[in-house]
């Protein structure tokens, strides 16, 4: 981990992209057991009461990731979401914001080199960028003023998300 400040940590770009690729390029559908195996391989600490929630090495100690189950079959997962940076304190100064933007730029550049140009999400307080793989799995990068996070959705979840977006766009 890169220790930029005592309160802020970010995955180095090569490690972050390695984790994202291992999940996104995994064979789908992914079973819960396969997801737990990846979680453990990445050094994420499962919550004692529910292994679907976990703490990553960039966390400030709180659970900062989760594995969501497929609605139609809880043997499979629909997404894995986790932070790529720690959650910066609310009173973070410009140096922390600059570090978040720098991490964002590095992650976006590498994901773009692998998967092409991202599709921006609807404008809001959180910048979202999405990459769609040939498998129909998707990678979402979320950038807020205090953190950068990643969400990898299964092909089935990507299809549901797109259908929902089309429905609400009408």
Buried (B, 14 or more C-beta within 10 A) or exposed (E): EBEBBEBBBBBEBEBBBEBBBEBBBBEBBBBBEBBBEBBEEBEBBBEEEEBBBBBBBBBBEEBBBBBBBBEEEEEBBBBBBBBBBBBBEEEBEEEBEEBBEEBBEBBBEBBEEBBEEBEEBEEEEEBBBBBBBEBBBBBBBBBBBBBBBBBBBBBBBBEBBEEEEEEEEE
